[in-house]
Amino acid sequence: MVFFDLGVWVGLMTLIGEVTFFLILGMVLAAIALAIIATASITRGKFYLPRILIPGMVLLEGLVKAFCKLLGLDDKDLITFFITLRNTMNTKAFAETPVERRAVFLPQCLRSAECPAHLTPEGLECRHCGRCSVGENVAWLESIGYRVFIVPGSTFIKRMAKKYRPQAIIGVGCLMEVKDGIDMADRIGIIALGVVNLKDGCVETIADWTRVRDAAILGIDSASGPVDFHGSAE
């Protein structure tokens, strides 16, 4: 009886080992395939199998990054591709979302170093002092129906998303902030478009206001009002 139980145990461990081996092998092969598809998409400027790429890259991000590096891509190329891919996939759903159910999240680093605004429980409240281009753009976004938040981090975004429950958002920030924001929005079921800053850093960064505007007017018949785009040209 003891020998029989031992044999069953050994057989079970062998089976588990084999399943684990093939599972790992499958993950590696899938990551290689995704890396090849991503590399081909980036180099040729065309999306291949996007509905497979997105969940695959989310599940196997680390492995895909490793194989992409072997294929000559750096992290920045891959993250930029991921954001572009997600934006493309989300554009139609975003455009179909009523503007009153949308929100824009701007990083506080866009403001002037001399900004007089103070932090509130809902982020910075712009004083429209004219020291940077944020004020005029916030005014324009609000004039066409957007709720705009100027936030210091992801904690504020989660809090405002929970409080106001937007169905779609535009997230502005540096490369990794935008990527992480899109991932977070996907996890909580919010349609997200990301706009990467033209200039990164911690102080007086520069938003790509033209892209912000283009994203904001998706699905809106007309949008008028003064917008200062001088930041996008710097």
mmCIF file of the C-alpha atoms, coordinates in Angstrom:
data_MODEL
# 
_entry.id   MODEL 
# 
loop_
_atom_site.group_PDB 
_atom_site.id 
_atom_site.type_symbol 
_atom_site.label_atom_id 
_atom_site.label_alt_id 
_atom_site.label_comp_id 
_atom_site.label_asym_id 
_atom_site.label_entity_id 
_atom_site.label_seq_id 
_atom_site.pdbx_PDB_ins_code 
_atom_site.Cartn_x 
_atom_site.Cartn_y 
_atom_site.Cartn_z 
_atom_site.occupancy 
_atom_site.B_iso_or_equiv 
_atom_site.pdbx_formal_charge 
_atom_site.auth_seq_id 
_atom_site.auth_comp_id 
_atom_site.auth_asym_id 
_atom_site.auth_atom_id 
_atom_site.pdbx_PDB_model_num 
ATOM 1   C CA . MET A 1 1   ? 0.000   0.000  0.000   1.00 0.00 ? 1   MET A CA 1 
ATOM 2   C CA . VAL A 1 2   ? 2.882   2.347  0.889   1.00 0.00 ? 2   VAL A CA 1 
ATOM 3   C CA . PHE A 1 3   ? 4.636   1.601  -2.402  1.00 0.00 ? 3   PHE A CA 1 
ATOM 4   C CA . PHE A 1 4   ? 1.376   2.180  -4.302  1.00 0.00 ? 4   PHE A CA 1 
ATOM 5   C CA . ASP A 1 5   ? 0.874   5.576  -2.632  1.00 0.00 ? 5   ASP A CA 1 
ATOM 6   C CA . LEU A 1 6   ? 4.485   6.521  -3.350  1.00 0.00 ? 6   LEU A CA 1 
ATOM 7   C CA . GLY A 1 7   ? 4.047   5.594  -6.999  1.00 0.00 ? 7   GLY A CA 1 
ATOM 8   C CA . VAL A 1 8   ? 0.913   7.678  -7.277  1.00 0.00 ? 8   VAL A CA 1 
ATOM 9   C CA . TRP A 1 9   ? 2.708   10.599 -5.645  1.00 0.00 ? 9   TRP A CA 1 
ATOM 10  C CA . VAL A 1 10  ? 5.684   10.335 -7.997  1.00 0.00 ? 10  VAL A CA 1 
ATOM 11  C CA . GLY A 1 11  ? 3.356   10.125 -10.973 1.00 0.00 ? 11  GLY A CA 1 
ATOM 12  C CA . LEU A 1 12  ? 1.440   13.183 -9.794  1.00 0.00 ? 12  LEU A CA 1 
ATOM 13  C CA . MET A 1 13  ? 4.641   15.199 -9.311  1.00 0.00 ? 13  MET A CA 1 
ATOM 14  C CA . THR A 1 14  ? 5.846   14.135 -12.745 1.00 0.00 ? 14  THR A CA 1 
ATOM 15  C CA . LEU A 1 15  ? 2.569   15.252 -14.297 1.00 0.00 ? 15  LEU A CA 1 
ATOM 16  C CA . ILE A 1 16  ? 2.711   18.602 -12.506 1.00 0.00 ? 16  ILE A CA 1 
ATOM 17  C CA . GLY A 1 17  ? 6.288   19.068 -13.672 1.00 0.00 ? 17  GLY A CA 1 
ATOM 18  C CA . GLU A 1 18  ? 5.395   18.304 -17.266 1.00 0.00 ? 18  GLU A CA 1 
ATOM 19  C CA . VAL A 1 19  ? 2.393   20.635 -17.208 1.00 0.00 ? 19  VAL A CA 1 
ATOM 20  C CA . THR A 1 20  ? 4.532   23.390 -15.697 1.00 0.00 ? 20  THR A CA 1 
ATOM 21  C CA . PHE A 1 21  ? 7.235   22.863 -18.311 1.00 0.00 ? 21  PHE A CA 1 
ATOM 22  C CA . PHE A 1 22  ? 4.822   23.077 -21.217 1.00 0.00 ? 22  PHE A CA 1 
ATOM 23  C CA . LEU A 1 23  ? 3.060   26.067 -19.644 1.00 0.00 ? 23  LEU A CA 1 
ATOM 24  C CA . ILE A 1 24  ? 6.360   27.936 -19.352 1.00 0.00 ? 24  ILE A CA 1 
ATOM 25  C CA . LEU A 1 25  ? 7.349   26.877 -22.851 1.00 0.00 ? 25  LEU A CA 1 
ATOM 26  C CA . GLY A 1 26  ? 4.004   28.104 -24.170 1.00 0.00 ? 26  GLY A CA 1 
ATOM 27  C CA . MET A 1 27  ? 4.453   31.460 -22.437 1.00 0.00 ? 27  MET A CA 1 
ATOM 28  C CA . VAL A 1 28  ? 7.944   31.852 -23.876 1.00 0.00 ? 28  VAL A CA 1 
ATOM 29  C CA . LEU A 1 29  ? 6.790   30.959 -27.392 1.00 0.00 ? 29  LEU A CA 1 
ATOM 30  C CA . ALA A 1 30  ? 3.816   33.308 -27.074 1.00 0.00 ? 30  ALA A CA 1 
ATOM 31  C CA . ALA A 1 31  ? 6.100   36.118 -25.881 1.00 0.00 ? 31  ALA A CA 1 
ATOM 32  C CA . ILE A 1 32  ? 8.437   35.523 -28.827 1.00 0.00 ? 32  ILE A CA 1 
ATOM 33  C CA . ALA A 1 33  ? 5.499   35.633 -31.243 1.00 0.00 ? 33  ALA A CA 1 
ATOM 34  C CA . LEU A 1 34  ? 4.168   38.840 -29.641 1.00 0.00 ? 34  LEU A CA 1 
ATOM 35  C CA . ALA A 1 35  ? 7.606   40.435 -29.759 1.00 0.00 ? 35  ALA A CA 1 
ATOM 36  C CA . ILE A 1 36  ? 7.909   39.611 -33.457 1.00 0.00 ? 36  ILE A CA 1 
ATOM 37  C CA . ILE A 1 37  ? 4.417   41.006 -34.170 1.00 0.00 ? 37  ILE A CA 1 
ATOM 38  C CA . ALA A 1 38  ? 5.135   44.153 -32.160 1.00 0.00 ? 38  ALA A CA 1 
ATOM 39  C CA . THR A 1 39  ? 8.495   44.670 -33.872 1.00 0.00 ? 39  THR A CA 1 
ATOM 40  C CA . ALA A 1 40  ? 6.960   44.214 -37.308 1.00 0.00 ? 40  ALA A CA 1 
ATOM 41  C CA . SER A 1 41  ? 4.143   46.617 -36.438 1.00 0.00 ? 41  SER A CA 1 
ATOM 42  C CA . ILE A 1 42  ? 6.555   49.286 -35.212 1.00 0.00 ? 42  ILE A CA 1 
ATOM 43  C CA . THR A 1 43  ? 9.031   49.016 -38.080 1.00 0.00 ? 43  THR A CA 1 
ATOM 44  C CA . ARG A 1 44  ? 6.319   48.936 -40.756 1.00 0.00 ? 44  ARG A CA 1 
ATOM 45  C CA . GLY A 1 45  ? 4.013   51.481 -39.143 1.00 0.00 ? 45  GLY A CA 1 
ATOM 46  C CA . LYS A 1 46  ? 1.030   49.131 -39.246 1.00 0.00 ? 46  LYS A CA 1 
ATOM 47  C CA . PHE A 1 47  ? -0.821  47.257 -36.518 1.00 0.00 ? 47  PHE A CA 1 
ATOM 48  C CA . TYR A 1 48  ? -0.858  43.488 -36.899 1.00 0.00 ? 48  TYR A CA 1 
ATOM 49  C CA . LEU A 1 49  ? -3.334  41.418 -34.856 1.00 0.00 ? 49  LEU A CA 1 
ATOM 50  C CA . PRO A 1 50  ? -4.090  44.238 -32.377 1.00 0.00 ? 50  PRO A CA 1 
ATOM 51  C CA . ARG A 1 51  ? -6.765  42.279 -30.495 1.00 0.00 ? 51  ARG A CA 1 
ATOM 52  C CA . ILE A 1 52  ? -4.176  39.621 -29.709 1.00 0.00 ? 52  ILE A CA 1 
ATOM 53  C CA . LEU A 1 53  ? -1.355  42.051 -29.022 1.00 0.00 ? 53  LEU A CA 1 
ATOM 54  C CA . ILE A 1 54  ? -3.085  44.045 -26.291 1.00 0.00 ? 54  ILE A CA 1 
ATOM 55  C CA . PRO A 1 55  ? -4.037  41.232 -23.868 1.00 0.00 ? 55  PRO A CA 1 
ATOM 56  C CA . GLY A 1 56  ? -0.874  39.340 -24.723 1.00 0.00 ? 56  GLY A CA 1 
ATOM 57  C CA . MET A 1 57  ? 1.381   42.294 -23.952 1.00 0.00 ? 57  MET A CA 1 
ATOM 58  C CA . VAL A 1 58  ? -0.469  42.934 -20.700 1.00 0.00 ? 58  VAL A CA 1 
ATOM 59  C CA . LEU A 1 59  ? -0.136  39.332 -19.534 1.00 0.00 ? 59  LEU A CA 1 
ATOM 60  C CA . LEU A 1 60  ? 3.426   38.763 -20.727 1.00 0.00 ? 60  LEU A CA 1 
ATOM 61  C CA . GLU A 1 61  ? 4.824   42.288 -20.564 1.00 0.00 ? 61  GLU A CA 1 
ATOM 62  C CA . GLY A 1 62  ? 8.162   41.372 -18.995 1.00 0.00 ? 62  GLY A CA 1 
ATOM 63  C CA . LEU A 1 63  ? 8.911   38.546 -21.400 1.00 0.00 ? 63  LEU A CA 1 
ATOM 64  C CA . VAL A 1 64  ? 7.773   40.547 -24.432 1.00 0.00 ? 64  VAL A CA 1 
ATOM 65  C CA . LYS A 1 65  ? 10.038  43.445 -23.427 1.00 0.00 ? 65  LYS A CA 1 
ATOM 66  C CA . ALA A 1 66  ? 12.990  41.059 -23.082 1.00 0.00 ? 66  ALA A CA 1 
ATOM 67  C CA . PHE A 1 67  ? 12.509  39.556 -26.527 1.00 0.00 ? 67  PHE A CA 1 
ATOM 68  C CA . CYS A 1 68  ? 11.833  42.957 -28.085 1.00 0.00 ? 68  CYS A CA 1 
ATOM 69  C CA . LYS A 1 69  ? 15.210  44.105 -26.775 1.00 0.00 ? 69  LYS A CA 1 
ATOM 70  C CA . LEU A 1 70  ? 16.805  41.118 -28.488 1.00 0.00 ? 70  LEU A CA 1 
ATOM 71  C CA . LEU A 1 71  ? 15.083  42.238 -31.688 1.00 0.00 ? 71  LEU A CA 1 
ATOM 72  C CA . GLY A 1 72  ? 16.553  45.733 -31.343 1.00 0.00 ? 72  GLY A CA 1 
ATOM 73  C CA . LEU A 1 73  ? 13.689  47.630 -29.683 1.00 0.00 ? 73  LEU A CA 1 
ATOM 74  C CA . ASP A 1 74  ? 14.127  49.586 -26.470 1.00 0.00 ? 74  ASP A CA 1 
ATOM 75  C CA . ASP A 1 75  ? 11.516  50.086 -23.771 1.00 0.00 ? 75  ASP A CA 1 
ATOM 76  C CA . LYS A 1 76  ? 10.582  53.535 -25.041 1.00 0.00 ? 76  LYS A CA 1 
ATOM 77  C CA . ASP A 1 77  ? 9.754   52.200 -28.516 1.00 0.00 ? 77  ASP A CA 1 
ATOM 78  C CA . LEU A 1 78  ? 7.617   49.437 -27.058 1.00 0.00 ? 78  LEU A CA 1 
ATOM 79  C CA . ILE A 1 79  ? 5.744   51.684 -24.598 1.00 0.00 ? 79  ILE A CA 1 
ATOM 80  C CA . THR A 1 80  ? 5.100   54.288 -27.312 1.00 0.00 ? 80  THR A CA 1 
ATOM 81  C CA . PHE A 1 81  ? 3.755   51.524 -29.538 1.00 0.00 ? 81  PHE A CA 1 
ATOM 82  C CA . PHE A 1 82  ? 1.538   50.232 -26.724 1.00 0.00 ? 82  PHE A CA 1 
ATOM 83  C CA . ILE A 1 83  ? 0.035   53.687 -26.131 1.00 0.00 ? 83  ILE A CA 1 
ATOM 84  C CA . THR A 1 84  ? -0.554  54.253 -29.845 1.00 0.00 ? 84  THR A CA 1 
ATOM 85  C CA . LEU A 1 85  ? -2.153  50.837 -30.155 1.00 0.00 ? 85  LEU A CA 1 
ATOM 86  C CA . ARG A 1 86  ? -4.475  51.392 -27.215 1.00 0.00 ? 86  ARG A CA 1 
ATOM 87  C CA . ASN A 1 87  ? -5.427  54.854 -28.462 1.00 0.00 ? 87  ASN A CA 1 
ATOM 88  C CA . THR A 1 88  ? -6.291  53.413 -31.866 1.00 0.00 ? 88  THR A CA 1 
ATOM 89  C CA . MET A 1 89  ? -8.367  50.635 -30.338 1.00 0.00 ? 89  MET A CA 1 
ATOM 90  C CA . ASN A 1 90  ? -10.219 53.022 -27.995 1.00 0.00 ? 90  ASN A CA 1 
ATOM 91  C CA . THR A 1 91  ? -10.895 55.884 -30.407 1.00 0.00 ? 91  THR A CA 1 
ATOM 92  C CA . LYS A 1 92  ? -14.288 54.671 -31.639 1.00 0.00 ? 92  LYS A CA 1 
ATOM 93  C CA . ALA A 1 93  ? -15.647 53.956 -28.152 1.00 0.00 ? 93  ALA A CA 1 
ATOM 94  C CA . PHE A 1 94  ? -14.292 57.282 -26.884 1.00 0.00 ? 94  PHE A CA 1 
ATOM 95  C CA . ALA A 1 95  ? -15.947 59.195 -29.729 1.00 0.00 ? 95  ALA A CA 1 
ATOM 96  C CA . GLU A 1 96  ? -19.271 57.523 -28.922 1.00 0.00 ? 96  GLU A CA 1 
ATOM 97  C CA . THR A 1 97  ? -19.121 58.590 -25.270 1.00 0.00 ? 97  THR A CA 1 
ATOM 98  C CA . PRO A 1 98  ? -21.088 61.781 -24.454 1.00 0.00 ? 98  PRO A CA 1 
ATOM 99  C CA . VAL A 1 99  ? -18.753 64.629 -23.564 1.00 0.00 ? 99  VAL A CA 1 
ATOM 100 C CA . GLU A 1 100 ? -20.466 65.102 -20.213 1.00 0.00 ? 100 GLU A CA 1 
ATOM 101 C CA . ARG A 1 101 ? -19.296 61.586 -19.328 1.00 0.00 ? 101 ARG A CA 1 
ATOM 102 C CA . ARG A 1 102 ? -15.661 62.381 -20.154 1.00 0.00 ? 102 ARG A CA 1 
ATOM 103 C CA . ALA A 1 103 ? -12.821 63.815 -18.094 1.00 0.00 ? 103 ALA A CA 1 
ATOM 104 C CA . VAL A 1 104 ? -9.287  65.061 -18.668 1.00 0.00 ? 104 VAL A CA 1 
ATOM 105 C CA . PHE A 1 105 ? -6.434  64.455 -16.242 1.00 0.00 ? 105 PHE A CA 1 
ATOM 106 C CA . LEU A 1 106 ? -3.457  66.794 -16.485 1.00 0.00 ? 106 LEU A CA 1 
ATOM 107 C CA . PRO A 1 107 ? -0.240  66.449 -14.456 1.00 0.00 ? 107 PRO A CA 1 
ATOM 108 C CA . GLN A 1 108 ? 0.656   69.271 -12.098 1.00 0.00 ? 108 GLN A CA 1 
ATOM 109 C CA . CYS A 1 109 ? 4.153   69.469 -13.604 1.00 0.00 ? 109 CYS A CA 1 
ATOM 110 C CA . LEU A 1 110 ? 2.674   71.382 -16.563 1.00 0.00 ? 110 LEU A CA 1 
ATOM 111 C CA . ARG A 1 111 ? 2.152   74.488 -14.449 1.00 0.00 ? 111 ARG A CA 1 
ATOM 112 C CA . SER A 1 112 ? 4.549   77.395 -14.150 1.00 0.00 ? 112 SER A CA 1 
ATOM 113 C CA . ALA A 1 113 ? 7.153   77.311 -11.401 1.00 0.00 ? 113 ALA A CA 1 
ATOM 114 C CA . GLU A 1 114 ? 5.436   80.482 -10.146 1.00 0.00 ? 114 GLU A CA 1 
ATOM 115 C CA . CYS A 1 115 ? 1.951   78.953 -10.204 1.00 0.00 ? 115 CYS A CA 1 
ATOM 116 C CA . PRO A 1 116 ? -0.246  80.422 -7.430  1.00 0.00 ? 116 PRO A CA 1 
ATOM 117 C CA . ALA A 1 117 ? -2.684  77.477 -7.411  1.00 0.00 ? 117 ALA A CA 1 
ATOM 118 C CA . HIS A 1 118 ? -3.103  75.449 -4.228  1.00 0.00 ? 118 HIS A CA 1 
ATOM 119 C CA . LEU A 1 119 ? -3.691  71.739 -3.867  1.00 0.00 ? 119 LEU A CA 1 
ATOM 120 C CA . THR A 1 120 ? -7.289  70.792 -3.013  1.00 0.00 ? 120 THR A CA 1 
ATOM 121 C CA . PRO A 1 121 ? -8.895  67.400 -2.337  1.00 0.00 ? 121 PRO A CA 1 
ATOM 122 C CA . GLU A 1 122 ? -9.624  67.262 -6.088  1.00 0.00 ? 122 GLU A CA 1 
ATOM 123 C CA . GLY A 1 123 ? -6.193  68.336 -7.289  1.00 0.00 ? 123 GLY A CA 1 
ATOM 124 C CA . LEU A 1 124 ? -4.929  71.765 -8.214  1.00 0.00 ? 124 LEU A CA 1 
ATOM 125 C CA . GLU A 1 125 ? -7.526  74.429 -8.899  1.00 0.00 ? 125 GLU A CA 1 
ATOM 126 C CA . CYS A 1 126 ? -6.216  76.551 -11.778 1.00 0.00 ? 126 CYS A CA 1 
ATOM 127 C CA . ARG A 1 127 ? -6.227  80.279 -11.036 1.00 0.00 ? 127 ARG A CA 1 
ATOM 128 C CA . HIS A 1 128 ? -5.983  81.203 -14.755 1.00 0.00 ? 128 HIS A CA 1 
ATOM 129 C CA . CYS A 1 129 ? -3.125  83.552 -13.958 1.00 0.00 ? 129 CYS A CA 1 
ATOM 130 C CA . GLY A 1 130 ? -1.636  83.461 -17.458 1.00 0.00 ? 130 GLY A CA 1 
ATOM 131 C CA . ARG A 1 131 ? 1.796   82.259 -16.346 1.00 0.00 ? 131 ARG A CA 1 
ATOM 132 C CA . CYS A 1 132 ? 1.493   79.082 -18.448 1.00 0.00 ? 132 CYS A CA 1 
ATOM 133 C CA . SER A 1 133 ? -0.695  77.591 -21.154 1.00 0.00 ? 133 SER A CA 1 
ATOM 134 C CA . VAL A 1 134 ? -2.603  75.340 -18.763 1.00 0.00 ? 134 VAL A CA 1 
ATOM 135 C CA . GLY A 1 135 ? -5.222  77.923 -17.815 1.00 0.00 ? 135 GLY A CA 1 
ATOM 136 C CA . GLU A 1 136 ? -6.390  78.739 -21.332 1.00 0.00 ? 136 GLU A CA 1 
ATOM 137 C CA . ASN A 1 137 ? -6.521  75.088 -22.320 1.00 0.00 ? 137 ASN A CA 1 
ATOM 138 C CA . VAL A 1 138 ? -8.415  74.108 -19.187 1.00 0.00 ? 138 VAL A CA 1 
ATOM 139 C CA . ALA A 1 139 ? -10.911 76.883 -19.918 1.00 0.00 ? 139 ALA A CA 1 
ATOM 140 C CA . TRP A 1 140 ? -11.361 75.625 -23.474 1.00 0.00 ? 140 TRP A CA 1 
ATOM 141 C CA . LEU A 1 141 ? -11.810 72.016 -22.405 1.00 0.00 ? 141 LEU A CA 1 
ATOM 142 C CA . GLU A 1 142 ? -14.369 73.014 -19.803 1.00 0.00 ? 142 GLU A CA 1 
ATOM 143 C CA . SER A 1 143 ? -16.173 75.217 -22.329 1.00 0.00 ? 143 SER A CA 1 
ATOM 144 C CA . ILE A 1 144 ? -16.921 72.186 -24.517 1.00 0.00 ? 144 ILE A CA 1 
ATOM 145 C CA . GLY A 1 145 ? -18.154 70.108 -21.588 1.00 0.00 ? 145 GLY A CA 1 
ATOM 146 C CA . TYR A 1 146 ? -15.138 68.370 -20.049 1.00 0.00 ? 146 TYR A CA 1 
ATOM 147 C CA . ARG A 1 147 ? -14.437 67.953 -16.377 1.00 0.00 ? 147 ARG A CA 1 
ATOM 148 C CA . VAL A 1 148 ? -10.723 68.727 -15.975 1.00 0.00 ? 148 VAL A CA 1 
ATOM 149 C CA . PHE A 1 149 ? -8.455  67.681 -13.126 1.00 0.00 ? 149 PHE A CA 1 
ATOM 150 C CA . ILE A 1 150 ? -4.872  68.808 -12.510 1.00 0.00 ? 150 ILE A CA 1 
ATOM 151 C CA . VAL A 1 151 ? -3.436  66.080 -10.333 1.00 0.00 ? 151 VAL A CA 1 
ATOM 152 C CA . PRO A 1 152 ? -0.163  65.210 -8.612  1.00 0.00 ? 152 PRO A CA 1 
ATOM 153 C CA . GLY A 1 153 ? -0.453  61.459 -9.023  1.00 0.00 ? 153 GLY A CA 1 
ATOM 154 C CA . SER A 1 154 ? -2.440  58.299 -9.686  1.00 0.00 ? 154 SER A CA 1 
ATOM 155 C CA . THR A 1 155 ? -4.068  58.343 -6.229  1.00 0.00 ? 155 THR A CA 1 
ATOM 156 C CA . PHE A 1 156 ? -6.034  61.459 -7.200  1.00 0.00 ? 156 PHE A CA 1 
ATOM 157 C CA . ILE A 1 157 ? -7.013  59.903 -10.516 1.00 0.00 ? 157 ILE A CA 1 
ATOM 158 C CA . LYS A 1 158 ? -8.443  56.828 -8.808  1.00 0.00 ? 158 LYS A CA 1 
ATOM 159 C CA . ARG A 1 159 ? -10.281 58.972 -6.284  1.00 0.00 ? 159 ARG A CA 1 
ATOM 160 C CA . MET A 1 160 ? -11.832 61.254 -8.900  1.00 0.00 ? 160 MET A CA 1 
ATOM 161 C CA . ALA A 1 161 ? -12.724 58.318 -11.138 1.00 0.00 ? 161 ALA A CA 1 
ATOM 162 C CA . LYS A 1 162 ? -14.499 56.690 -8.208  1.00 0.00 ? 162 LYS A CA 1 
ATOM 163 C CA . LYS A 1 163 ? -16.288 59.906 -7.236  1.00 0.00 ? 163 LYS A CA 1 
ATOM 164 C CA . TYR A 1 164 ? -17.418 61.154 -10.655 1.00 0.00 ? 164 TYR A CA 1 
ATOM 165 C CA . ARG A 1 165 ? -17.439 57.843 -12.582 1.00 0.00 ? 165 ARG A CA 1 
ATOM 166 C CA . PRO A 1 166 ? -16.425 59.107 -16.040 1.00 0.00 ? 166 PRO A CA 1 
ATOM 167 C CA . GLN A 1 167 ? -16.913 56.639 -18.849 1.00 0.00 ? 167 GLN A CA 1 
ATOM 168 C CA . ALA A 1 168 ? -13.962 57.950 -20.849 1.00 0.00 ? 168 ALA A CA 1 
ATOM 169 C CA . ILE A 1 169 ? -10.844 59.922 -20.002 1.00 0.00 ? 169 ILE A CA 1 
ATOM 170 C CA . ILE A 1 170 ? -7.898  61.647 -21.627 1.00 0.00 ? 170 ILE A CA 1 
ATOM 171 C CA . GLY A 1 171 ? -4.695  61.187 -19.664 1.00 0.00 ? 171 GLY A CA 1 
ATOM 172 C CA . VAL A 1 172 ? -1.747  63.517 -20.200 1.00 0.00 ? 172 VAL A CA 1 
ATOM 173 C CA . GLY A 1 173 ? 1.753   62.948 -18.853 1.00 0.00 ? 173 GLY A CA 1 
ATOM 174 C CA . CYS A 1 174 ? 5.163   61.452 -19.435 1.00 0.00 ? 174 CYS A CA 1 
ATOM 175 C CA . LEU A 1 175 ? 5.527   58.150 -21.269 1.00 0.00 ? 175 LEU A CA 1 
ATOM 176 C CA . MET A 1 176 ? 5.328   55.816 -18.270 1.00 0.00 ? 176 MET A CA 1 
ATOM 177 C CA . GLU A 1 177 ? 2.592   57.839 -16.560 1.00 0.00 ? 177 GLU A CA 1 
ATOM 178 C CA . VAL A 1 178 ? 0.402   57.603 -19.653 1.00 0.00 ? 178 VAL A CA 1 
ATOM 179 C CA . LYS A 1 179 ? 1.062   53.888 -20.057 1.00 0.00 ? 179 LYS A CA 1 
ATOM 180 C CA . ASP A 1 180 ? 0.304   53.175 -16.394 1.00 0.00 ? 180 ASP A CA 1 
ATOM 181 C CA . GLY A 1 181 ? -2.787  55.357 -16.582 1.00 0.00 ? 181 GLY A CA 1 
ATOM 182 C CA . ILE A 1 182 ? -4.143  53.443 -19.560 1.00 0.00 ? 182 ILE A CA 1 
ATOM 183 C CA . ASP A 1 183 ? -3.498  50.164 -17.745 1.00 0.00 ? 183 ASP A CA 1 
ATOM 184 C CA . MET A 1 184 ? -5.315  51.457 -14.653 1.00 0.00 ? 184 MET A CA 1 
ATOM 185 C CA . ALA A 1 185 ? -8.270  52.727 -16.694 1.00 0.00 ? 185 ALA A CA 1 
ATOM 186 C CA . ASP A 1 186 ? -8.547  49.364 -18.417 1.00 0.00 ? 186 ASP A CA 1 
ATOM 187 C CA . ARG A 1 187 ? -8.640  47.555 -15.065 1.00 0.00 ? 187 ARG A CA 1 
ATOM 188 C CA . ILE A 1 188 ? -11.515 49.698 -13.790 1.00 0.00 ? 188 ILE A CA 1 
ATOM 189 C CA . GLY A 1 189 ? -13.450 49.665 -17.060 1.00 0.00 ? 189 GLY A CA 1 
ATOM 190 C CA . ILE A 1 190 ? -12.849 53.217 -18.302 1.00 0.00 ? 190 ILE A CA 1 
ATOM 191 C CA . ILE A 1 191 ? -12.113 54.055 -21.945 1.00 0.00 ? 191 ILE A CA 1 
ATOM 192 C CA . ALA A 1 192 ? -8.805  55.907 -22.055 1.00 0.00 ? 192 ALA A CA 1 
ATOM 193 C CA . LEU A 1 193 ? -6.774  57.900 -24.541 1.00 0.00 ? 193 LEU A CA 1 
ATOM 194 C CA . GLY A 1 194 ? -3.231  58.895 -23.669 1.00 0.00 ? 194 GLY A CA 1 
ATOM 195 C CA . VAL A 1 195 ? -1.294  61.979 -24.772 1.00 0.00 ? 195 VAL A CA 1 
ATOM 196 C CA . VAL A 1 196 ? 2.445   61.985 -24.056 1.00 0.00 ? 196 VAL A CA 1 
ATOM 197 C CA . ASN A 1 197 ? 4.134   65.254 -23.103 1.00 0.00 ? 197 ASN A CA 1 
ATOM 198 C CA . LEU A 1 198 ? 6.480   66.897 -25.568 1.00 0.00 ? 198 LEU A CA 1 
ATOM 199 C CA . LYS A 1 199 ? 8.868   67.663 -22.709 1.00 0.00 ? 199 LYS A CA 1 
ATOM 200 C CA . ASP A 1 200 ? 9.216   65.501 -19.610 1.00 0.00 ? 200 ASP A CA 1 
ATOM 201 C CA . GLY A 1 201 ? 10.539  66.371 -16.199 1.00 0.00 ? 201 GLY A CA 1 
ATOM 202 C CA . CYS A 1 202 ? 9.265   67.433 -12.813 1.00 0.00 ? 202 CYS A CA 1 
ATOM 203 C CA . VAL A 1 203 ? 8.787   71.179 -13.389 1.00 0.00 ? 203 VAL A CA 1 
ATOM 204 C CA . GLU A 1 204 ? 7.343   73.170 -16.300 1.00 0.00 ? 204 GLU A CA 1 
ATOM 205 C CA . THR A 1 205 ? 6.876   70.241 -18.635 1.00 0.00 ? 205 THR A CA 1 
ATOM 206 C CA . ILE A 1 206 ? 5.190   70.802 -21.997 1.00 0.00 ? 206 ILE A CA 1 
ATOM 207 C CA . ALA A 1 207 ? 1.975   69.108 -23.078 1.00 0.00 ? 207 ALA A CA 1 
ATOM 208 C CA . ASP A 1 208 ? 1.177   68.331 -26.675 1.00 0.00 ? 208 ASP A CA 1 
ATOM 209 C CA . TRP A 1 209 ? -1.906  70.552 -26.599 1.00 0.00 ? 209 TRP A CA 1 
ATOM 210 C CA . THR A 1 210 ? -2.671  69.923 -30.267 1.00 0.00 ? 210 THR A CA 1 
ATOM 211 C CA . ARG A 1 211 ? -3.047  66.200 -29.600 1.00 0.00 ? 211 ARG A CA 1 
ATOM 212 C CA . VAL A 1 212 ? -5.041  66.919 -26.468 1.00 0.00 ? 212 VAL A CA 1 
ATOM 213 C CA . ARG A 1 213 ? -7.423  69.053 -28.536 1.00 0.00 ? 213 ARG A CA 1 
ATOM 214 C CA . ASP A 1 214 ? -7.676  66.469 -31.296 1.00 0.00 ? 214 ASP A CA 1 
ATOM 215 C CA . ALA A 1 215 ? -8.573  63.802 -28.749 1.00 0.00 ? 215 ALA A CA 1 
ATOM 216 C CA . ALA A 1 216 ? -11.015 66.072 -26.937 1.00 0.00 ? 216 ALA A CA 1 
ATOM 217 C CA . ILE A 1 217 ? -13.120 66.879 -30.015 1.00 0.00 ? 217 ILE A CA 1 
ATOM 218 C CA . LEU A 1 218 ? -13.556 63.245 -31.077 1.00 0.00 ? 218 LEU A CA 1 
ATOM 219 C CA . GLY A 1 219 ? -17.253 62.662 -31.637 1.00 0.00 ? 219 GLY A CA 1 
ATOM 220 C CA . ILE A 1 220 ? -18.125 66.323 -31.021 1.00 0.00 ? 220 ILE A CA 1 
ATOM 221 C CA . ASP A 1 221 ? -19.740 68.116 -33.961 1.00 0.00 ? 221 ASP A CA 1 
ATOM 222 C CA . SER A 1 222 ? -18.170 71.466 -33.203 1.00 0.00 ? 222 SER A CA 1 
ATOM 223 C CA . ALA A 1 223 ? -15.811 72.850 -30.636 1.00 0.00 ? 223 ALA A CA 1 
ATOM 224 C CA . SER A 1 224 ? -14.841 76.477 -30.534 1.00 0.00 ? 224 SER A CA 1 
ATOM 225 C CA . GLY A 1 225 ? -13.062 78.737 -28.138 1.00 0.00 ? 225 GLY A CA 1 
ATOM 226 C CA . PRO A 1 226 ? -9.629  80.201 -27.498 1.00 0.00 ? 226 PRO A CA 1 
ATOM 227 C CA . VAL A 1 227 ? -6.823  77.695 -27.090 1.00 0.00 ? 227 VAL A CA 1 
ATOM 228 C CA . ASP A 1 228 ? -3.185  78.543 -26.538 1.00 0.00 ? 228 ASP A CA 1 
ATOM 229 C CA . PHE A 1 229 ? -1.086  76.030 -28.438 1.00 0.00 ? 229 PHE A CA 1 
ATOM 230 C CA . HIS A 1 230 ? 2.255   77.777 -28.078 1.00 0.00 ? 230 HIS A CA 1 
ATOM 231 C CA . GLY A 1 231 ? 3.367   75.037 -25.678 1.00 0.00 ? 231 GLY A CA 1 
ATOM 232 C CA . SER A 1 232 ? 3.239   72.415 -28.439 1.00 0.00 ? 232 SER A CA 1 
ATOM 233 C CA . ALA A 1 233 ? 5.660   74.357 -30.573 1.00 0.00 ? 233 ALA A CA 1 
ATOM 234 C CA . GLU A 1 234 ? 8.395   74.708 -27.962 1.00 0.00 ? 234 GLU A CA 1 
# 
